[in-house]
Amino acid sequence: MMPAAEDDDWAPVLGRLRNLPAALDGYRATLTEGIVDLKRWHMEALRQGSLGLDDLEAALAAL
C-alpha cells in the first residue's frame, strides 16, 4: 500500500493511476499475442496430427 494520509502522498498515487491506461493496453496486447500464438500452435498441431494419420494410413495400406 502507498501512503495516502497527507495531501503530498497523493502525487505518486495519481502518477500511477495516470499510467494505468497504458499498462492495461500493454497487458491487452500481451494477451492478444498469446492467443494468436496459441491458435497458431493449435493449427500446427492439428496439421502435424493430420500428416501423422496420413502416414499411418499409408503404412497400414502397404501391409
C-alpha positions in Angstrom: 0.0 0.0 0.0 1.1 3.5 -0.7 0.7 6.2 2.0 -2.3 8.4 1.4 -2.6 10.2 4.8 -1.2 13.6 3.6 -2.0 15.6 0.5 1.6 15.2 -0.7 1.2 11.4 -0.5 -1.3 11.5 -3.4 1.1 12.7 -6.1 2.7 9.3 -6.6 -0.7 7.6 -6.4 -2.1 9.9 -9.1 1.0 9.3 -11.2 0.5 5.6 -11.1 -3.2 5.9 -11.9 -2.3 8.1 -14.9 -0.1 5.2 -16.2 -2.8 2.7 -15.8 -4.4 3.0 -19.3 -1.0 2.4 -21.0 -0.3 -0.5 -18.7 -3.7 -2.1 -19.5 -3.1 -1.5 -23.2 0.2 -3.4 -22.9 -1.4 -6.2 -20.9 -4.2 -6.5 -23.6 -1.6 -6.6 -26.3 0.3 -9.4 -24.5 -2.8 -11.4 -24.0 -3.8 -10.9 -27.7 -0.4 -12.0 -28.9 -0.6 -15.1 -26.6 -4.0 -16.0 -28.1 -2.7 -15.6 -31.6 0.4 -17.8 -30.8 -1.9 -20.4 -29.2 -4.1 -20.5 -32.2 -1.1 -20.8 -34.5 0.3 -23.6 -32.3 -3.0 -25.3 -32.3 -3.3 -25.2 -36.1 0.3 -26.5 -36.5 -0.5 -29.3 -34.0 -3.7 -30.2 -36.0 -1.7 -30.2 -39.3 1.0 -32.4 -37.8 -1.6 -34.8 -36.4 -3.3 -35.0 -39.8 0.0 -35.7 -41.5 0.8 -38.4 -39.0 -2.6 -40.0 -39.6 -1.9 -39.9 -43.4 1.4 -41.6 -42.8 -0.2 -44.3 -40.6 -2.9 -44.9 -43.1 -0.3 -45.3 -45.9 1.8 -47.7 -43.8 -1.3 -49.8 -42.9 -2.4 -49.9 -46.6 1.1 -51.2 -47.5 0.8 -54.2 -45.2 
